[in-house]
Amino acid sequence: MAIAYVALGSNLGDKKKNLQRALMLLMQQGVEVLQVSGYFATEPYGVTDQPQFLNAVCRVRTNLEPVALLRTLLATELAMGRVRLRHWGERNIDLDLLLYENVVMQTPELTLP
């Protein structure tokens, strides 16, 4: 089992509920959520003509390898109806793999840390 950290963000709909639903869906897929930070509001980056974000970070335990965990995060976004209309644009959910143990890697699909 590995420890990883995942960033969560939302700036559409019920932002807090979106973050909570994402955590629930991850747990249903076998990702053990160990700890969740407080929620904090941030201004959008890059594309500023959109609502503020609500963000959090969670510490998880998983038996998935890094790329498999990333794919699980992306599948969770899709299951929640995320649509990518523009780069850095609005989204109901955004899940980013920040750290995975002490793994350092760079592939076309994933860069850690």
C-alpha positions in Angstrom: 0.0 0.0 0.0 1.2 3.5 -0.9 0.5 6.9 0.5 -0.4 9.6 -2.0 -1.8 13.2 -2.0 -4.6 14.3 -4.3 -5.8 17.9 -4.9 -9.5 18.5 -5.3 -11.1 21.6 -6.9 -14.5 22.7 -8.1 -15.9 26.0 -9.3 -19.3 25.0 -10.7 -22.5 24.0 -9.0 -22.4 23.0 -5.3 -18.7 23.1 -4.9 -18.5 21.6 -1.5 -20.9 18.8 -2.4 -18.8 18.1 -5.6 -15.6 17.7 -3.5 -17.4 15.4 -1.0 -18.9 13.3 -3.9 -15.4 12.9 -5.4 -14.1 11.6 -2.1 -16.9 9.2 -1.8 -16.4 7.9 -5.4 -12.7 7.4 -4.7 -13.5 5.4 -1.6 -16.0 3.2 -3.6 -13.1 2.5 -6.0 -10.9 1.2 -3.2 -8.9 4.3 -2.6 -8.8 4.8 1.2 -9.1 8.4 2.2 -7.1 8.9 5.3 -7.3 12.7 5.9 -8.8 15.7 4.2 -7.7 19.3 4.6 -10.1 22.1 5.3 -11.7 23.7 2.3 -10.4 26.9 1.0 -11.5 29.4 -1.7 -9.1 30.5 -4.4 -9.2 32.8 -7.4 -9.0 31.2 -10.8 -5.6 30.9 -12.4 -4.9 31.5 -16.1 -8.5 32.0 -17.2 -9.9 34.6 -14.7 -13.4 35.1 -16.1 -14.9 32.3 -14.1 -16.1 31.7 -10.5 -13.8 31.2 -7.6 -12.7 27.6 -6.8 -13.2 25.6 -3.7 -10.1 23.4 -3.0 -8.9 20.8 -0.7 -6.1 18.2 -0.5 -6.5 14.6 0.7 -4.1 12.0 1.9 -5.0 8.5 0.6 -3.7 5.0 0.8 -3.9 2.8 -2.2 -2.6 -0.4 -3.8 -2.8 1.3 -7.2 0.5 2.2 -9.0 0.8 5.9 -9.8 -0.5 5.8 -13.4 -3.4 3.6 -12.4 -4.2 6.0 -9.6 -4.1 8.9 -12.0 -6.5 7.0 -14.4 -8.8 6.4 -11.4 -8.9 10.1 -10.7 -9.7 10.9 -14.4 -12.4 8.2 -14.4 -13.9 9.8 -11.3 -14.0 13.2 -13.0 -15.7 11.6 -16.0 -18.2 9.8 -13.8 -19.1 13.2 -12.2 -19.7 14.7 -15.7 -16.6 16.8 -16.0 -16.4 18.5 -19.4 -13.2 20.1 -20.6 -14.4 23.1 -22.6 -11.2 25.2 -22.4 -7.7 24.9 -20.9 -7.8 26.1 -17.2 -11.6 26.7 -17.6 -14.6 26.0 -15.4 -15.1 22.6 -14.0 -17.4 20.9 -11.6 -14.5 18.7 -10.4 -10.7 18.6 -10.8 -8.6 15.8 -9.3 -4.8 16.1 -9.5 -2.3 13.6 -8.2 0.3 15.7 -6.3 2.6 13.2 -4.6 2.9 9.4 -4.6 5.3 8.1 -1.9 8.8 9.3 -2.8 8.2 8.5 -6.5 9.7 10.9 -9.1 8.7 10.2 -12.6 8.0 12.1 -15.9 6.0 10.5 -18.6 3.6 12.0 -21.2 0.7 11.0 -18.9 2.1 11.8 -15.5 4.7 14.0 -13.8 5.6 13.4 -10.2 6.1 15.2 -7.9 
